Amino acid sequence: MAAQKPRAGDGPLEVVKEGRSTIMRIPVEGGGRLVLEISPEEAQTLLDQLVTVVGDER
């Protein structure tokens, strides 16, 4: 029987590079995190869209 670990919280927004993919972990309302695996092309498209909405504040 596998031991279950208690949830230590949902954690912050996290983006990490794993191999050729980018993994995004996004906290969601109500608990838990949405985990997305996106390609470099999808990451660039997401960046372009976010810059359009938020602006380039770097």
mmCIF file of the N, C-alpha and C atoms, coordinates in Angstrom:
data_MODEL
# 
_entry.id   MODEL 
# 
loop_
_atom_site.group_PDB 
_atom_site.id 
_atom_site.type_symbol 
_atom_site.label_atom_id 
_atom_site.label_alt_id 
_atom_site.label_comp_id 
_atom_site.label_asym_id 
_atom_site.label_entity_id 
_atom_site.label_seq_id 
_atom_site.pdbx_PDB_ins_code 
_atom_site.Cartn_x 
_atom_site.Cartn_y 
_atom_site.Cartn_z 
_atom_site.occupancy 
_atom_site.B_iso_or_equiv 
_atom_site.pdbx_formal_charge 
_atom_site.auth_seq_id 
_atom_site.auth_comp_id 
_atom_site.auth_asym_id 
_atom_site.auth_atom_id 
_atom_site.pdbx_PDB_model_num 
ATOM 1   N N  . MET A 1 1  ? 0.845   -1.176 0.000   1.00 0.00 ? 1  MET A N  1 
ATOM 2   C CA . MET A 1 1  ? 0.000   0.000  0.000   1.00 0.00 ? 1  MET A CA 1 
ATOM 3   C C  . MET A 1 1  ? 0.890   1.238  0.000   1.00 0.00 ? 1  MET A C  1 
ATOM 4   N N  . ALA A 1 2  ? 0.607   2.152  -0.871  1.00 0.00 ? 2  ALA A N  1 
ATOM 5   C CA . ALA A 1 2  ? 1.413   3.368  -0.978  1.00 0.00 ? 2  ALA A CA 1 
ATOM 6   C C  . ALA A 1 2  ? 1.035   4.342  0.135   1.00 0.00 ? 2  ALA A C  1 
ATOM 7   N N  . ALA A 1 3  ? 2.039   4.996  0.669   1.00 0.00 ? 3  ALA A N  1 
ATOM 8   C CA . ALA A 1 3  ? 1.792   6.010  1.687   1.00 0.00 ? 3  ALA A CA 1 
ATOM 9   C C  . ALA A 1 3  ? 1.318   7.286  1.022   1.00 0.00 ? 3  ALA A C  1 
ATOM 10  N N  . GLN A 1 4  ? 0.345   7.926  1.630   1.00 0.00 ? 4  GLN A N  1 
ATOM 11  C CA . GLN A 1 4  ? -0.144  9.174  1.088   1.00 0.00 ? 4  GLN A CA 1 
ATOM 12  C C  . GLN A 1 4  ? 0.470   10.328 1.859   1.00 0.00 ? 4  GLN A C  1 
ATOM 13  N N  . LYS A 1 5  ? 0.967   11.294 1.134   1.00 0.00 ? 5  LYS A N  1 
ATOM 14  C CA . LYS A 1 5  ? 1.559   12.471 1.755   1.00 0.00 ? 5  LYS A CA 1 
ATOM 15  C C  . LYS A 1 5  ? 0.487   13.540 1.914   1.00 0.00 ? 5  LYS A C  1 
ATOM 16  N N  . PRO A 1 6  ? 0.481   14.242 3.032   1.00 0.00 ? 6  PRO A N  1 
ATOM 17  C CA . PRO A 1 6  ? -0.484  15.336 3.157   1.00 0.00 ? 6  PRO A CA 1 
ATOM 18  C C  . PRO A 1 6  ? -0.141  16.466 2.209   1.00 0.00 ? 6  PRO A C  1 
ATOM 19  N N  . ARG A 1 7  ? -1.145  17.172 1.737   1.00 0.00 ? 7  ARG A N  1 
ATOM 20  C CA . ARG A 1 7  ? -0.902  18.310 0.854   1.00 0.00 ? 7  ARG A CA 1 
ATOM 21  C C  . ARG A 1 7  ? -0.273  19.418 1.662   1.00 0.00 ? 7  ARG A C  1 
ATOM 22  N N  . ALA A 1 8  ? 0.795   19.959 1.143   1.00 0.00 ? 8  ALA A N  1 
ATOM 23  C CA . ALA A 1 8  ? 1.516   21.029 1.832   1.00 0.00 ? 8  ALA A CA 1 
ATOM 24  C C  . ALA A 1 8  ? 1.166   22.393 1.259   1.00 0.00 ? 8  ALA A C  1 
ATOM 25  N N  . GLY A 1 9  ? 0.050   22.494 0.605   1.00 0.00 ? 9  GLY A N  1 
ATOM 26  C CA . GLY A 1 9  ? -0.319  23.758 -0.026  1.00 0.00 ? 9  GLY A CA 1 
ATOM 27  C C  . GLY A 1 9  ? -0.200  23.658 -1.530  1.00 0.00 ? 9  GLY A C  1 
ATOM 28  N N  . ASP A 1 10 ? -0.786  24.587 -2.188  1.00 0.00 ? 10 ASP A N  1 
ATOM 29  C CA . ASP A 1 10 ? -0.812  24.545 -3.639  1.00 0.00 ? 10 ASP A CA 1 
ATOM 30  C C  . ASP A 1 10 ? 0.448   25.110 -4.265  1.00 0.00 ? 10 ASP A C  1 
ATOM 31  N N  . GLY A 1 11 ? 1.106   26.007 -3.558  1.00 0.00 ? 11 GLY A N  1 
ATOM 32  C CA . GLY A 1 11 ? 2.341   26.578 -4.064  1.00 0.00 ? 11 GLY A CA 1 
ATOM 33  C C  . GLY A 1 11 ? 2.105   27.697 -5.060  1.00 0.00 ? 11 GLY A C  1 
ATOM 34  N N  . PRO A 1 12 ? 3.176   28.362 -5.414  1.00 0.00 ? 12 PRO A N  1 
ATOM 35  C CA . PRO A 1 12 ? 3.091   29.497 -6.332  1.00 0.00 ? 12 PRO A CA 1 
ATOM 36  C C  . PRO A 1 12 ? 3.042   29.041 -7.792  1.00 0.00 ? 12 PRO A C  1 
ATOM 37  N N  . LEU A 1 13 ? 2.812   29.993 -8.670  1.00 0.00 ? 13 LEU A N  1 
ATOM 38  C CA . LEU A 1 13 ? 2.942   29.731 -10.101 1.00 0.00 ? 13 LEU A CA 1 
ATOM 39  C C  . LEU A 1 13 ? 4.384   29.303 -10.346 1.00 0.00 ? 13 LEU A C  1 
ATOM 40  N N  . GLU A 1 14 ? 4.566   28.250 -11.101 1.00 0.00 ? 14 GLU A N  1 
ATOM 41  C CA . GLU A 1 14 ? 5.915   27.726 -11.343 1.00 0.00 ? 14 GLU A CA 1 
ATOM 42  C C  . GLU A 1 14 ? 6.049   27.349 -12.808 1.00 0.00 ? 14 GLU A C  1 
ATOM 43  N N  . VAL A 1 15 ? 7.173   27.708 -13.405 1.00 0.00 ? 15 VAL A N  1 
ATOM 44  C CA . VAL A 1 15 ? 7.461   27.332 -14.788 1.00 0.00 ? 15 VAL A CA 1 
ATOM 45  C C  . VAL A 1 15 ? 8.884   26.791 -14.824 1.00 0.00 ? 15 VAL A C  1 
ATOM 46  N N  . VAL A 1 16 ? 9.047   25.562 -15.303 1.00 0.00 ? 16 VAL A N  1 
ATOM 47  C CA . VAL A 1 16 ? 10.367  24.942 -15.375 1.00 0.00 ? 16 VAL A CA 1 
ATOM 48  C C  . VAL A 1 16 ? 10.563  24.332 -16.751 1.00 0.00 ? 16 VAL A C  1 
ATOM 49  N N  . LYS A 1 17 ? 11.811  24.244 -17.156 1.00 0.00 ? 17 LYS A N  1 
ATOM 50  C CA . LYS A 1 17 ? 12.187  23.637 -18.431 1.00 0.00 ? 17 LYS A CA 1 
ATOM 51  C C  . LYS A 1 17 ? 12.561  22.185 -18.150 1.00 0.00 ? 17 LYS A C  1 
ATOM 52  N N  . GLU A 1 18 ? 11.930  21.255 -18.855 1.00 0.00 ? 18 GLU A N  1 
ATOM 53  C CA . GLU A 1 18 ? 12.247  19.830 -18.726 1.00 0.00 ? 18 GLU A CA 1 
ATOM 54  C C  . GLU A 1 18 ? 12.440  19.267 -20.127 1.00 0.00 ? 18 GLU A C  1 
ATOM 55  N N  . GLY A 1 19 ? 13.682  19.032 -20.477 1.00 0.00 ? 19 GLY A N  1 
ATOM 56  C CA . GLY A 1 19 ? 13.961  18.549 -21.826 1.00 0.00 ? 19 GLY A CA 1 
ATOM 57  C C  . GLY A 1 19 ? 13.586  19.595 -22.850 1.00 0.00 ? 19 GLY A C  1 
ATOM 58  N N  . ARG A 1 20 ? 12.789  19.201 -23.841 1.00 0.00 ? 20 ARG A N  1 
ATOM 59  C CA . ARG A 1 20 ? 12.351  20.135 -24.883 1.00 0.00 ? 20 ARG A CA 1 
ATOM 60  C C  . ARG A 1 20 ? 11.072  20.872 -24.502 1.00 0.00 ? 20 ARG A C  1 
ATOM 61  N N  . SER A 1 21 ? 10.453  20.472 -23.399 1.00 0.00 ? 21 SER A N  1 
ATOM 62  C CA . SER A 1 21 ? 9.169   21.045 -23.002 1.00 0.00 ? 21 SER A CA 1 
ATOM 63  C C  . SER A 1 21 ? 9.324   22.045 -21.869 1.00 0.00 ? 21 SER A C  1 
ATOM 64  N N  . THR A 1 22 ? 8.297   22.831 -21.704 1.00 0.00 ? 22 THR A N  1 
ATOM 65  C CA . THR A 1 22 ? 8.182   23.747 -20.585 1.00 0.00 ? 22 THR A CA 1 
ATOM 66  C C  . THR A 1 22 ? 6.985   23.274 -19.764 1.00 0.00 ? 22 THR A C  1 
ATOM 67  N N  . ILE A 1 23 ? 7.179   23.133 -18.457 1.00 0.00 ? 23 ILE A N  1 
ATOM 68  C CA . ILE A 1 23 ? 6.108   22.688 -17.572 1.00 0.00 ? 23 ILE A CA 1 
ATOM 69  C C  . ILE A 1 23 ? 5.641   23.881 -16.757 1.00 0.00 ? 23 ILE A C  1 
ATOM 70  N N  . MET A 1 24 ? 4.338   24.171 -16.823 1.00 0.00 ? 24 MET A N  1 
ATOM 71  C CA . MET A 1 24 ? 3.745   25.257 -16.047 1.00 0.00 ? 24 MET A CA 1 
ATOM 72  C C  . MET A 1 24 ? 2.829   24.645 -15.002 1.00 0.00 ? 24 MET A C  1 
ATOM 73  N N  . ARG A 1 25 ? 2.986   25.079 -13.760 1.00 0.00 ? 25 ARG A N  1 
ATOM 74  C CA . ARG A 1 25 ? 2.100   24.660 -12.673 1.00 0.00 ? 25 ARG A CA 1 
ATOM 75  C C  . ARG A 1 25 ? 1.396   25.910 -12.168 1.00 0.00 ? 25 ARG A C  1 
ATOM 76  N N  . ILE A 1 26 ? 0.098   25.973 -12.382 1.00 0.00 ? 26 ILE A N  1 
ATOM 77  C CA . ILE A 1 26 ? -0.684  27.167 -12.100 1.00 0.00 ? 26 ILE A CA 1 
ATOM 78  C C  . ILE A 1 26 ? -1.665  26.862 -10.963 1.00 0.00 ? 26 ILE A C  1 
ATOM 79  N N  . PRO A 1 27 ? -1.567  27.594 -9.830  1.00 0.00 ? 27 PRO A N  1 
ATOM 80  C CA . PRO A 1 27 ? -2.541  27.375 -8.750  1.00 0.00 ? 27 PRO A CA 1 
ATOM 81  C C  . PRO A 1 27 ? -3.942  27.748 -9.231  1.00 0.00 ? 27 PRO A C  1 
ATOM 82  N N  . VAL A 1 28 ? -4.939  26.949 -8.843  1.00 0.00 ? 28 VAL A N  1 
ATOM 83  C CA . VAL A 1 28 ? -6.312  27.223 -9.244  1.00 0.00 ? 28 VAL A CA 1 
ATOM 84  C C  . VAL A 1 28 ? -7.177  27.463 -8.015  1.00 0.00 ? 28 VAL A C  1 
ATOM 85  N N  . GLU A 1 29 ? -8.199  28.263 -8.218  1.00 0.00 ? 29 GLU A N  1 
ATOM 86  C CA . GLU A 1 29 ? -9.120  28.570 -7.129  1.00 0.00 ? 29 GLU A CA 1 
ATOM 87  C C  . GLU A 1 29 ? -9.793  27.284 -6.655  1.00 0.00 ? 29 GLU A C  1 
ATOM 88  N N  . GLY A 1 30 ? -9.863  27.116 -5.356  1.00 0.00 ? 30 GLY A N  1 
ATOM 89  C CA . GLY A 1 30 ? -10.470 25.913 -4.802  1.00 0.00 ? 30 GLY A CA 1 
ATOM 90  C C  . GLY A 1 30 ? -9.448  24.851 -4.437  1.00 0.00 ? 30 GLY A C  1 
ATOM 91  N N  . GLY A 1 31 ? -8.177  25.101 -4.740  1.00 0.00 ? 31 GLY A N  1 
ATOM 92  C CA . GLY A 1 31 ? -7.120  24.163 -4.375  1.00 0.00 ? 31 GLY A CA 1 
ATOM 93  C C  . GLY A 1 31 ? -6.571  23.419 -5.572  1.00 0.00 ? 31 GLY A C  1 
ATOM 94  N N  . GLY A 1 32 ? -5.360  22.952 -5.420  1.00 0.00 ? 32 GLY A N  1 
ATOM 95  C CA . GLY A 1 32 ? -4.697  22.204 -6.468  1.00 0.00 ? 32 GLY A CA 1 
ATOM 96  C C  . GLY A 1 32 ? -3.988  23.108 -7.464  1.00 0.00 ? 32 GLY A C  1 
ATOM 97  N N  . ARG A 1 33 ? -3.338  22.475 -8.415  1.00 0.00 ? 33 ARG A N  1 
ATOM 98  C CA . ARG A 1 33 ? -2.641  23.223 -9.459  1.00 0.00 ? 33 ARG A CA 1 
ATOM 99  C C  . ARG A 1 33 ? -2.917  22.573 -10.802 1.00 0.00 ? 33 ARG A C  1 
ATOM 100 N N  . LEU A 1 34 ? -3.061  23.417 -11.790 1.00 0.00 ? 34 LEU A N  1 
ATOM 101 C CA . LEU A 1 34 ? -3.207  22.968 -13.172 1.00 0.00 ? 34 LEU A CA 1 
ATOM 102 C C  . LEU A 1 34 ? -1.799  22.808 -13.728 1.00 0.00 ? 34 LEU A C  1 
ATOM 103 N N  . VAL A 1 35 ? -1.487  21.630 -14.254 1.00 0.00 ? 35 VAL A N  1 
ATOM 104 C CA . VAL A 1 35 ? -0.152  21.365 -14.794 1.00 0.00 ? 35 VAL A CA 1 
ATOM 105 C C  . VAL A 1 35 ? -0.258  21.236 -16.304 1.00 0.00 ? 35 VAL A C  1 
ATOM 106 N N  . LEU A 1 36 ? 0.516   22.075 -17.016 1.00 0.00 ? 36 LEU A N  1 
ATOM 107 C CA . LEU A 1 36 ? 0.518   22.079 -18.478 1.00 0.00 ? 36 LEU A CA 1 
ATOM 108 C C  . LEU A 1 36 ? 1.921   21.819 -18.993 1.00 0.00 ? 36 LEU A C  1 
ATOM 109 N N  . GLU A 1 37 ? 2.021   20.987 -20.008 1.00 0.00 ? 37 GLU A N  1 
ATOM 110 C CA . GLU A 1 37 ? 3.288   20.783 -20.710 1.00 0.00 ? 37 GLU A CA 1 
ATOM 111 C C  . GLU A 1 37 ? 3.144   21.470 -22.056 1.00 0.00 ? 37 GLU A C  1 
ATOM 112 N N  . ILE A 1 38 ? 4.008   22.451 -22.325 1.00 0.00 ? 38 ILE A N  1 
ATOM 113 C CA . ILE A 1 38 ? 3.896   23.197 -23.571 1.00 0.00 ? 38 ILE A CA 1 
ATOM 114 C C  . ILE A 1 38 ? 5.225   23.174 -24.324 1.00 0.00 ? 38 ILE A C  1 
ATOM 115 N N  . SER A 1 39 ? 5.124   23.235 -25.630 1.00 0.00 ? 39 SER A N  1 
ATOM 116 C CA . SER A 1 39 ? 6.304   23.236 -26.496 1.00 0.00 ? 39 SER A CA 1 
ATOM 117 C C  . SER A 1 39 ? 6.906   24.638 -26.535 1.00 0.00 ? 39 SER A C  1 
ATOM 118 N N  . PRO A 1 40 ? 8.128   24.778 -27.039 1.00 0.00 ? 40 PRO A N  1 
ATOM 119 C CA . PRO A 1 40 ? 8.722   26.114 -27.179 1.00 0.00 ? 40 PRO A CA 1 
ATOM 120 C C  . PRO A 1 40 ? 7.860   27.045 -28.033 1.00 0.00 ? 40 PRO A C  1 
ATOM 121 N N  . GLU A 1 41 ? 7.229   26.522 -29.069 1.00 0.00 ? 41 GLU A N  1 
ATOM 122 C CA . GLU A 1 41 ? 6.377   27.349 -29.920 1.00 0.00 ? 41 GLU A CA 1 
ATOM 123 C C  . GLU A 1 41 ? 5.155   27.832 -29.149 1.00 0.00 ? 41 GLU A C  1 
ATOM 124 N N  . GLU A 1 42 ? 4.557   26.948 -28.366 1.00 0.00 ? 42 GLU A N  1 
ATOM 125 C CA . GLU A 1 42 ? 3.401   27.329 -27.557 1.00 0.00 ? 42 GLU A CA 1 
ATOM 126 C C  . GLU A 1 42 ? 3.793   28.343 -26.481 1.00 0.00 ? 42 GLU A C  1 
ATOM 127 N N  . ALA A 1 43 ? 4.970   28.179 -25.905 1.00 0.00 ? 43 ALA A N  1 
ATOM 128 C CA . ALA A 1 43 ? 5.460   29.126 -24.890 1.00 0.00 ? 43 ALA A CA 1 
ATOM 129 C C  . ALA A 1 43 ? 5.653   30.506 -25.517 1.00 0.00 ? 43 ALA A C  1 
ATOM 130 N N  . GLN A 1 44 ? 6.172   30.569 -26.738 1.00 0.00 ? 44 GLN A N  1 
ATOM 131 C CA . GLN A 1 44 ? 6.363   31.859 -27.414 1.00 0.00 ? 44 GLN A CA 1 
ATOM 132 C C  . GLN A 1 44 ? 5.022   32.505 -27.721 1.00 0.00 ? 44 GLN A C  1 
ATOM 133 N N  . THR A 1 45 ? 4.055   31.711 -28.162 1.00 0.00 ? 45 THR A N  1 
ATOM 134 C CA . THR A 1 45 ? 2.716   32.229 -28.435 1.00 0.00 ? 45 THR A CA 1 
ATOM 135 C C  . THR A 1 45 ? 2.084   32.769 -27.155 1.00 0.00 ? 45 THR A C  1 
ATOM 136 N N  . LEU A 1 46 ? 2.242   32.043 -26.047 1.00 0.00 ? 46 LEU A N  1 
ATOM 137 C CA . LEU A 1 46 ? 1.725   32.508 -24.761 1.00 0.00 ? 46 LEU A CA 1 
ATOM 138 C C  . LEU A 1 46 ? 2.388   33.820 -24.359 1.00 0.00 ? 46 LEU A C  1 
ATOM 139 N N  . LEU A 1 47 ? 3.698   33.913 -24.511 1.00 0.00 ? 47 LEU A N  1 
ATOM 140 C CA . LEU A 1 47 ? 4.426   35.146 -24.201 1.00 0.00 ? 47 LEU A CA 1 
ATOM 141 C C  . LEU A 1 47 ? 3.900   36.306 -25.040 1.00 0.00 ? 47 LEU A C  1 
ATOM 142 N N  . ASP A 1 48 ? 3.746   36.090 -26.332 1.00 0.00 ? 48 ASP A N  1 
ATOM 143 C CA . ASP A 1 48 ? 3.250   37.140 -27.222 1.00 0.00 ? 48 ASP A CA 1 
ATOM 144 C C  . ASP A 1 48 ? 1.867   37.630 -26.782 1.00 0.00 ? 48 ASP A C  1 
ATOM 145 N N  . GLN A 1 49 ? 0.994   36.705 -26.432 1.00 0.00 ? 49 GLN A N  1 
ATOM 146 C CA . GLN A 1 49 ? -0.349  37.063 -25.992 1.00 0.00 ? 49 GLN A CA 1 
ATOM 147 C C  . GLN A 1 49 ? -0.332  37.807 -24.667 1.00 0.00 ? 49 GLN A C  1 
ATOM 148 N N  . LEU A 1 50 ? 0.506   37.377 -23.727 1.00 0.00 ? 50 LEU A N  1 
ATOM 149 C CA . LEU A 1 50 ? 0.599   38.056 -22.435 1.00 0.00 ? 50 LEU A CA 1 
ATOM 150 C C  . LEU A 1 50 ? 1.150   39.470 -22.591 1.00 0.00 ? 50 LEU A C  1 
ATOM 151 N N  . VAL A 1 51 ? 2.142   39.646 -23.460 1.00 0.00 ? 51 VAL A N  1 
ATOM 152 C CA . VAL A 1 51 ? 2.701   40.982 -23.701 1.00 0.00 ? 51 VAL A CA 1 
ATOM 153 C C  . VAL A 1 51 ? 1.630   41.884 -24.304 1.00 0.00 ? 51 VAL A C  1 
ATOM 154 N N  . THR A 1 52 ? 0.784   41.330 -25.171 1.00 0.00 ? 52 THR A N  1 
ATOM 155 C CA . THR A 1 52 ? -0.299  42.108 -25.764 1.00 0.00 ? 52 THR A CA 1 
ATOM 156 C C  . THR A 1 52 ? -1.269  42.598 -24.689 1.00 0.00 ? 52 THR A C  1 
ATOM 157 N N  . VAL A 1 53 ? -1.581  41.749 -23.724 1.00 0.00 ? 53 VAL A N  1 
ATOM 158 C CA . VAL A 1 53 ? -2.552  42.098 -22.694 1.00 0.00 ? 53 VAL A CA 1 
ATOM 159 C C  . VAL A 1 53 ? -1.944  42.933 -21.570 1.00 0.00 ? 53 VAL A C  1 
ATOM 160 N N  . VAL A 1 54 ? -0.758  42.530 -21.111 1.00 0.00 ? 54 VAL A N  1 
ATOM 161 C CA . VAL A 1 54 ? -0.145  43.167 -19.936 1.00 0.00 ? 54 VAL A CA 1 
ATOM 162 C C  . VAL A 1 54 ? 0.824   44.265 -20.333 1.00 0.00 ? 54 VAL A C  1 
ATOM 163 N N  . GLY A 1 55 ? 1.477   44.097 -21.442 1.00 0.00 ? 55 GLY A N  1 
ATOM 164 C CA . GLY A 1 55 ? 2.520   45.035 -21.853 1.00 0.00 ? 55 GLY A CA 1 
ATOM 165 C C  . GLY A 1 55 ? 3.875   44.448 -21.519 1.00 0.00 ? 55 GLY A C  1 
ATOM 166 N N  . ASP A 1 56 ? 4.892   45.004 -22.094 1.00 0.00 ? 56 ASP A N  1 
ATOM 167 C CA . ASP A 1 56 ? 6.258   44.524 -21.874 1.00 0.00 ? 56 ASP A CA 1 
ATOM 168 C C  . ASP A 1 56 ? 6.896   45.378 -20.785 1.00 0.00 ? 56 ASP A C  1 
ATOM 169 N N  . GLU A 1 57 ? 6.795   44.924 -19.544 1.00 0.00 ? 57 GLU A N  1 
ATOM 170 C CA . GLU A 1 57 ? 7.291   45.691 -18.391 1.00 0.00 ? 57 GLU A CA 1 
ATOM 171 C C  . GLU A 1 57 ? 8.613   45.140 -17.872 1.00 0.00 ? 57 GLU A C  1 
ATOM 172 N N  . ARG A 1 58 ? 9.457   44.668 -18.745 1.00 0.00 ? 58 ARG A N  1 
ATOM 173 C CA . ARG A 1 58 ? 10.736  44.081 -18.291 1.00 0.00 ? 58 ARG A CA 1 
ATOM 174 C C  . ARG A 1 58 ? 11.721  45.153 -17.981 1.00 0.00 ? 58 ARG A C  1 
# 
